[in-house]
Amino acid sequence: MKTDICTISNDRSTYDSIFTEAERSAEYNKLDKKQTLYLRLLAEELVSMLPELLEIGSGEFWIENNGMDFELHAVVKSKGISIFDRENILSVSSSGKNAAGAGIMGKIKLVAANMLGDFIEVSKMGAENGWFDFYDMGAGAEAMYANSWSLNSYKNNVDNDSEEWDELEKSIIANIADDVIVGVKGKKVDIIIKKSFK
């Protein structure tokens, strides 16, 4: 089943449609209270990534499910990006480090912003922050993208005794979602959050 496709923009009032569709999907599929809460939390995590991304484009949101396997989809289409837009997305904190990359949600947002802005030159930033290669996906469904990133792939490359592992343990999305995929096709970035309630 696929919910209605909602148009979203940097007008935050459009985000209400995301929560509406999450609630409708939960009700239609007879999710229990805990499952409904998890679907809502994943929708909230997705919304937290959107404001900066939608500054430079427009988007769509929907939920798909096959039985108890759910996917929350956000697609952001770039209208073109300027140096000013890049500076907005990759705002620098007072410490001189990239604030947008703090925490797991920040990393996901940063990957999407890099892809959307068509400036996938993160090696320097990755070295400064101790991240692994975002785009080393290997074979799989994500191969349809020109570039892609997976939360599961990231988890598999993180040392258990590292700061990154602590971030994963504290992250709502890392603890609830089965995976998060970020992929780019042309001027469009897909963010897909996967969750199975089996």
Residue, then its C-alpha position, 0 to 999 in steps of 0.5 A: m500500500k502507498t499513502d497519498i503523496c504529500t508536497i512539502s516545502n520550507d513552509r513548515s506547515t506542510y510538515d503536518s501532512i507527514f504526520t497525518e499520513a503516518e497516522r493514517s498508515a498506522e490506522y489503516n494497517k492496524l498497527d498497535k500503540k507501540q508500532t504507531l509510536y515508532l512510525r510517528l517517531l521515525a516521521e519526526e526524525l525525518v522531519s528534523m532533516l528537512p528544513e535546510l534541505l528544502e531551502i534549496g528545493s521542493g519535496e514529496f513524502w509518502i509511506e509504502n508498506n508491504g504487509m508489516d514492512f514499512e518505508l517512509h520516503a522523502v524526495v527532495k528536488s534541487k532547484g539549483i544551489s548557490i555558494f550561499d546555499r551551501e554555506n547555509i546547509l554546511s553551517v560552521s559552528s563556533s568551534g570551527k567544526n561542521a555543526a550540521g554533521a553532529g550526531i547520526m541525524g546530522k550525518i544523514k542530513l549532511v550526506a543528503a545535503n552534499m548529494l543534493g548540492d552536487f558537491i560530493e567532495v567530503s573526503k576532507m570533511g570525513a577526515e576531519n571528523g573521522w568518518f568512513d567513506f559514506y558511499d561505499m555501499g557494495a551491491g544491493a538495491e541501492a545500486m540504482y543510485a549514482n551515489s548512496w549511503s546506508l545507515n547499516s553500512y555505516k554501523n558495520n564500519v564503526d568501532n564499538d569503542s568509538e564516539e561514533w558508536d556512542e552516537l549510534e547508541k543514543s540515536i532514536i533513528a539508529n535504534i528504531a529504524d531497520d535501515v536508512i538509505v540516502g541516494v541521489k539520482g540527478k538533481k533528486v535525493d531520496i531519503i528512505i527509512k525502513k522499518s519492519f514490524k514483524 
